[in-house]
Amino acid sequence: MARAVTPAHRITVTIAAWAVGIVIAFPIIWMVLTSFKTELEASSLPPKFVFFDWTVENYAIVQQRSDYLHHAMNSLIIAGGSVLLALIIAIPAAWAMAFAPTERTRGTLLWMLSTKMMPPVGVMVPIYLFFRDFGLLDTRIGLVGLLCLANLPIVVWMLFTYFKEIPKDILEAARMDGATIGKELIHVLTPMAVPGIASTLLLNFILAWNEAFWTLVLTSSNAAPLTAFIASYSSPEGLFWAKLSAASTMAIAPILVLGWFSQRQLVRGLTFGAVK
């Protein structure tokens, strides 16, 4: 029998949820507000939260100084390309581990996950030398391949978890009807796991979009994404908080819009198979 929820309990939970949400969102809200201040007001003490002279001058200066569309296109191609390539590799791999496991499957999964525990700086020198010797420095294709490999363990793990929730009887029925492995993957497994695949794509797209370490080390101008675009506003002369906030707001705006419109699909994918 379900326990009755009192109005007081509901109000308390609602207030607590709003409080937590405001604390989490406050840095983003403050960044957006700072982007509309002058440099003097951005560094004033005590800080001004709302009552200041609003201006869009910072956005105009940022656009004049840096080619925002060029960096945004690089981010889109690098993040999108790396995630799509990772999905092409991870879907067959996760299928094999979920429906044709061996004694080494668990060890392989743990080994793949352990690669994410190593700091990227630990392999910075060999990867930089590899990129330099093969002409991949400051290229989109080089970053697409690198970020694909960097996020591949997470993609495989997530898809493996989703695929494990699909009944094997459905796949066996498809095989009895003459489906090959390719048709089983494309026409049976993939459509059933669309929520899980979609959430995997979205989460790893965000990870690739926000990747800063490798993009700063391996790019300079041609393939520089929005993370390098933001870093260009940190200089030896100091931090220009208003312009830095404007650049950061412009960089996160596309991913915020994507997350807003895809939140239902994301929640559906993250809870896929949670209720039987």
N, C-alpha and C positions, 0 to 999 in steps of 0.2 A: 504494500500500500504506500503510495507516494505521500511524503510529508508535506503538510500545508505550509505555504510560505506566507508569512505575515507581511502586512504593508511596511512595518518598521524595518524588517529584514531586507525587503526589496529596496527601500530607500537607502539604507546603509550600504548595500552592495553597489547600488548605482553611483552613489557619491564616491565610494572608494575607487570604482572603475574609472570615473571621470578624473579623479585626482591622479591616479597612476598614468592615465592617458596624457594629461596635461604635462606631467613631469617628463614623460618620454618625448613628447612633441615640443617641449619648450626650447631646446637648442635650435630646432629648425625654425620655429616661430621667431626667435630672437635674431637669427641670421637673416630672415626675410625682412624684418623690420629695419635691421641695420643697413641693409642694402638701399634703403630709401632715405638714409641720413647723409649729411655732409660728413667729411672726415673729422671735422672738429666735434660735431655732435656724437659721432660714433665712438670717440675716445673720451668723452666728457665724464666727469664724476661729480655727483652720482649719475648713473646712466638714466637716460630718458626713454621711457617705454613706449608711449604713444604720442605725447604732446611735444612734437618737434616739427621743424619745417620739412615737409615731405618733398622729395625731389627724385627725378628719374635720371639725373645727370650721370650717376655711376654706371648705369646700364649703357648709356650712349658712349661713355668713355671706354668701357670694356669692349664694346663692339668695334669701336674705331681702332683700338690698340691690338686686338686679337680677332682672328677670323673664327667666330663662334661656330658657324655652320660647318666649316672645315673640320674642326675638332669633334663636333657632334656627329658628323658623318663617319669619322674614324671610329668613334665609340660604338656607333650602331653596327658597322661592318665587323669590327673586332669581336664585340660581345655576341652579336647574332651569329656570326660565322663559327665562333668557337663552340657555342651551345649546340648548334645544328650538327656540327661535325661530331661532337661528343655523343649526341643522341644516336647518330648513325652507328657509332661503335658500341655504345652502351646497351642498346635494345637487344641485339643478338647475344651479347655477353650476359646480360641479366636474365634473358630467357634460358640460356644454357645452365646457369647457376640455380635458377628457380625450378626448372622442370627436368633437368638431367644432371642432378648434383653428383659429385664424386666425393671421395674421402678428403680431397684437398680443397673442396669448395670453401669451407669455412675459413681455412687458413689463408686462402687467396683473398677473400674478402677482408680479413683482418690486416693482411699485408698491404692491400690497396689503401685501406683507411689509415694505416700507420704512416704512409707517405705524406699525409696532410699534417703530420705532427712536426715535421722538420721545418725549421725556419727557412724561408726562401733565400735569405742572405747566405746560407750554408752552401748553396750551389750557384751563387751568383757568378763567380769567376768562370767556372767551366761553361756555363750557358752563355755568358757574354762572349767568350772566346769562340764558341761554336757559331753563334750568330755572326760574329765578325768574319770568321774564315769562310762562311758560306754565303756571305752577302745578304744576310737577313736583318741587319741592324736598320732600324727606322723603316720597317716594312710592315704592312698590314698582315700579309700571309704568315710572317714569322710569329707575330703576336697571336694570331688565330690558332696556330698549331700549339704554341706554348700554353695559352690559357685553356685550350681544349684538354691537354694532358694534365694541367694543374687541377681542373675541376672534374675530370673523368671519374675519380674514385667516388665523389659525392653523387654523381649522376648514376653510376652503377649501383651504389648502395640504395638509393631512393627507388630506382626502378625495380631492383630485386625485391624490395619490401612490398611494392605494389603488386608485382607479378605473383608473389607467394599467396596473395589473397584470392587469386582467380582459381576456381575449381579445375582440377586436372581433367575431370570427366569431359568438360567441354572440348578441350584440346584432343582428347582421345577420340571423341565422336567425330571431330573434323578429320582426324587421320583415317578413321574407318571409312569416311566418305571419299578418301583419296587425296586429301590435301597434302601437298608437299611442305617441307619446312618453311620455304619462302612464303607460300600462301598462308600457312598457319600464322606466321609472324605478321603479315600485312593485313589479312582479311579477318582474322579471328582475335589474336592477342592484342594487337595495337588498338583496334576500336574499343575493346572492352576496358583497356587501361588508359583511355584518353584523359580522364581527370588526373590520374597520377602522372602521366607524361606531361600534361600542361603545367601542373604545379612544379615539376622538376625543371621544365624549361624556364619558367618564370623566375624561380629562385636562383638558378645558376646564371641566368641572364643578368640578374641584379649583381651577383658576385663578380661576373666578368666586367660589367659596367663600372663597378666601383674599384676595380683592381688598380692600385696606384704604384706598388713597388716595381713591378716589371715594366710597366709603361714608362716610368720615369727613368729607369736604367737603360732600356733598350730603344727608346725613341728620342728624337730631337725636334723635328718639325713636320716631316711628311706624313708620318703615321701617328703623330701625337694625339691621343684622345682627350676627353674633357678633364681627366685627372691631371694631365700635364698642363692643360689650360688653366686650372685652378692654381697649380703650383707656381705658375709664372708670375703670380701676384705676391709672392714672397721674395723679397729682395734684400741685399745687404743694407739698403737704406732704411729698412724697417717694413712693418706690415701696414698696408693701407686697408684698414678694416672695412670701410664702406665698399670699396671696389672689390676686395676679396669676397665679401658677402654677396655682392651682386654677381660675381663670377660663379660662386658656389650655388647660388639660387638658380642661375641659368643652367648649370650642369645637372642639378638634381631634378629640375622641373619635368623633363621627359619621363624619368623613371617613376616619379610620384604620380604622374598622370596614368602611366601604364599600370601601376599598382592599384590605383583607385578604381579603374574600369575593370580590372581583372581580379578584384579581391574575392568575389563570389566563387570564381573558378579556382582560385588559390586555396580558399578554405575547403572547398569540396574535394580538391585533390589531397590536401593534408589529412583529411578525415576519411579518405577512401579506405574502405575495409575495416573501419573502426567499430562499426555497428553491424552485427550479423542478424 
